[in-house]
Amino acid sequence: QVLWISPALPGRTHDLTAARTHRIIRICERQDIPALADRAYQGAGPWVTTGRKRPPGRELTPTQRTVNRALSQARAPVERGMAILKSWRIFRKARVSPNRMTSIAAAVLTLERQR
């Protein structure tokens, strides 16, 4: 279940930059909540666990592939939750300002919780 939706940032904002802007990683650390993230968050610090990228010209070891698979499985509910929110037509068709979209996203999250 999605618990919180951040205020909108420009679409070109990298995921890690958005997490830092909204202090998500710092809050998780203070609350003693470990974070699992995709590979875009590599370099976020020791509190964020990400999968391993394949080294240039080499392959991941079987152990590294197993760890990546386990992390993906643990993150799957979050990915499904985001997919459900994105299935709402308003997110595919809206042409409004990011600030207005933040309010719409909060309303959709409230509606999804009522299901």
C-alpha positions in Angstrom: 0.0 0.0 0.0 1.3 3.4 -0.9 1.5 5.6 2.3 2.6 8.9 1.0 3.0 10.8 -2.3 5.6 13.5 -2.5 4.9 16.9 -3.9 5.6 17.0 -7.6 9.0 18.0 -9.0 10.0 18.7 -12.6 9.9 15.6 -14.7 13.6 15.7 -15.4 14.4 15.4 -11.7 16.3 12.1 -11.0 14.8 9.8 -8.5 17.7 10.1 -6.1 17.6 13.9 -6.3 13.9 13.8 -5.5 14.5 11.5 -2.5 17.1 13.9 -1.2 15.0 16.9 -1.8 12.1 15.5 0.2 14.5 14.1 2.8 13.1 10.6 2.4 16.4 8.8 3.1 17.2 11.0 6.1 13.7 10.3 7.6 14.0 6.6 7.1 17.4 6.6 8.8 16.1 8.6 11.8 13.1 6.3 12.1 15.3 3.3 11.9 13.6 2.1 8.7 15.9 0.5 6.2 15.2 1.4 2.6 15.1 -0.9 -0.4 15.5 0.8 -3.8 16.2 0.2 -7.4 19.6 0.7 -8.9 18.9 4.4 -9.6 19.5 4.9 -5.9 23.1 3.6 -5.9 25.2 6.1 -4.0 22.3 7.1 -1.7 24.3 6.0 1.4 24.5 2.9 3.6 20.9 3.1 4.7 19.6 2.3 1.2 20.0 -1.2 -0.2 20.1 -1.4 -4.0 20.9 -4.2 -6.4 24.2 -4.5 -8.1 24.9 -3.2 -11.6 26.8 -5.4 -14.0 30.4 -4.2 -14.2 31.5 -3.1 -17.6 32.6 -6.0 -19.7 31.8 -8.6 -17.0 28.9 -10.4 -15.6 27.4 -10.5 -12.1 28.3 -13.5 -10.0 25.5 -16.1 -9.3 25.4 -14.8 -5.7 25.0 -11.2 -6.8 22.2 -12.2 -9.2 20.4 -14.1 -6.4 20.7 -11.0 -4.2 19.3 -8.8 -7.0 16.4 -11.2 -7.5 15.6 -11.2 -3.8 15.6 -7.4 -3.6 13.3 -7.2 -6.7 10.9 -9.6 -5.0 10.9 -7.5 -1.8 10.3 -4.3 -3.8 7.5 -5.9 -5.9 4.6 -4.8 -3.7 5.7 -1.1 -4.0 6.1 -1.5 -7.8 2.6 -3.0 -8.0 1.2 -0.1 -5.8 2.7 2.5 -8.2 1.3 0.6 -11.2 -2.2 0.7 -9.7 -2.0 4.4 -9.2 -0.6 4.9 -12.7 -3.5 2.9 -14.1 -5.8 5.9 -13.2 -6.5 7.7 -16.5 -6.0 11.1 -14.9 -2.2 10.3 -14.6 -2.0 9.4 -18.3 -4.1 12.2 -19.8 -3.7 15.2 -17.4 -2.1 18.3 -18.7 -2.0 20.4 -15.6 0.7 22.0 -13.5 2.8 19.8 -11.2 1.4 21.6 -8.1 -2.2 20.7 -9.2 -1.1 17.2 -10.0 0.1 16.8 -6.4 -3.4 17.5 -5.1 -4.9 15.1 -7.7 -2.4 12.4 -6.7 -3.3 12.9 -3.0 -7.0 12.5 -3.9 -6.4 9.4 -5.9 -4.4 7.9 -3.0 -7.3 8.6 -0.7 -9.7 6.9 -3.1 -7.5 3.9 -3.5 -7.3 3.5 0.3 -11.1 3.4 0.4 -11.3 0.4 -2.0 
